[in-house]
Amino acid sequence: MAEYYAKSNDSLSFELTHNDKLTGKITYKSWFNFNAVIELADHQSYQIEPKGFWGTTIELKDNEKVLLKFRMNWNGEIIVQTYFDGIKESFVCKHRGIFKDSFVLTDKVGMELLVMKPQFKWNLLNYEYQISTCGDFEQYPNKEILLLTSLHCANYYMSMMVVV
């Protein structure tokens, strides 16, 4: 089990740290815009872009290669599909609770891989997240990308709930 912390300094970017060491960063182009850039600690960067006319599917790309897609389904869950190393895997990111909010990422059999707890910072008017992962998640080869994508999913979910 590991603990991560996502902190926003300017409401357009989040830095993800583990043991006070930078894991990666997600930077949005503007408010309520789903376009973003993920940069890992090793300086690899990936683009997140809405796809299609309505922009309901979001893709994570390494240049033009799609590595991951996600979309919200009819019951508010976000279905995440990865294509790392040519292998397709599916995950579900869902909101849990009302007063003690959290977001959970599960694998295809429903095992919880990570739990994100948002904390609203009134002085900054944005969220920070405490993220706990399980041991199986820590063995995942692309965990940093999946962590930052899960953070994007949580932000996506919250912005969609503001619109609705």
N, C-alpha and C positions, 0 to 999 in steps of 0.2 A: 504494500500500500504506500502511495506517495501523496504528498500535498503540493499543490501548485497555487499560485496566486496571480490573478489577472487584474491589473490596475490601469485605470485610464487617467492620463494626465491632462488631456484636452478635449475629451468627448468624441474625438475622431480617431483615436488610436488606443490600443490596449497593449501593454507589455505583459507577457506571461513569464513568471519566474518560478524556479524550483530551488529551494535552499539559497535564496538571495542571488541566484545566478540566472541570467537571461536565457530563456528557452526559445522565445520567438516573439513576434510582434504582428499585430493586425492593424492596418491603417485604412480607414474609410475615405472615399473621395469627398463626400459631403454628408450632412445629416439626412436620414431617411433614404439613403441611397445604398443599394446592396453591392455596389462595386467596391472592391477592397483589394489590398495587397497583403499577402502573408509573407513575412520574412523570418526565416529561422536563424538561430544563433550562428550557424555556419555561413550565413549570408545568401543561402539559396532563397529565391523568391518565387511566389506563385500568385496568379491573378484569380480573383473571384469575380464572376460576371453573371448577371441574369441572362437567361437564354429564352428565346421565343418572343412572340408578340406581347404577351401579358407579363413576361419575366417571372413566371411562377417556378421555374426550375433554375437553380443556381448551380454554376459549374466552377470547379477549381481547376485551373490549367497551369501546366508547366509549358510555357510558350503556347503552342497550339494543341498540345496533347492534354486531353481531359483525364484527370486523375481521380476525380470525385464529383458526384452530383448530389444535390438534395432538393427536396420539395416537400411542402406541407400537404398532408392528406386531409380528408374531409373532417376527421375528428381531432385535428390540432396536433397530431404527431408529425415530426419531420423525419422523413425516410431518407437515409444517407446511403449512397452506393459508392464504393471505392473500386478502383481499377488498377491498383498498384501491381506492378510486375505482371500485368495481363491477367490477374486473378480478381474476379468480381466477388466482393463481400458486401453484405447489407447490415445496416445498423439502424436503430431508431432513437431519436432524440425527442424526449417528451417532457412537458411541464408537469410538476407534481406539487400539490398543495395549494393553499390559498394564502394563509397567513404566514406560514413558514415555507415560502417559495423554495423550489429547487428545480433544476433540470437534470435529467438522467439520460445517459447514453447506454443503450443495451445492445447486445449482439442479437443475432437472428433467433436465438433460442430464449431470449429474455433475460440473460444474465447481465447484471449491472456492471458496467465497466468503469464508469465515472459518475460522480455527482457534483454538480455545480450549484453553489449557493450564492445568489446575488445579494449584494448589500448596497442599498442606495445611499450615496454620499450627498447630503443636502448642500454642503458648502461648495461642491463641484457640480451639482445637478447631473450626476451620472452614476453608473453602477461600477462596482468592483465585484470580483468573484473569487470565492474560495473553492478550489477544485480538489476533490479526493478521488484517487484512482485505485483500482484493485491490482493485485499482483499480476493477473493475466494481462491486463491492459499494459502494464509496464514492460511486458515482453514483446508487445506489438512493434514491428520494425518501423512503422510510420506514425508512431504515437504523437509526435510533435505536431504533425499536420492535422491529425485527427483531433487533438486537443484544441488547436486554434480554430478548426472548422466547427467544433462543438460550441466554442465561444461565439462564433459568428451565428450559429443556429439559435443560440439563446438570445442574442441581440435581434436577430430576424424575427423570432417569435414575439419578443416584446414590442417591436415596432409594428408588427402585424396586429397585435392586440390593441395598440393605440389607434390604428386606422379603423378597426372594426368598431 
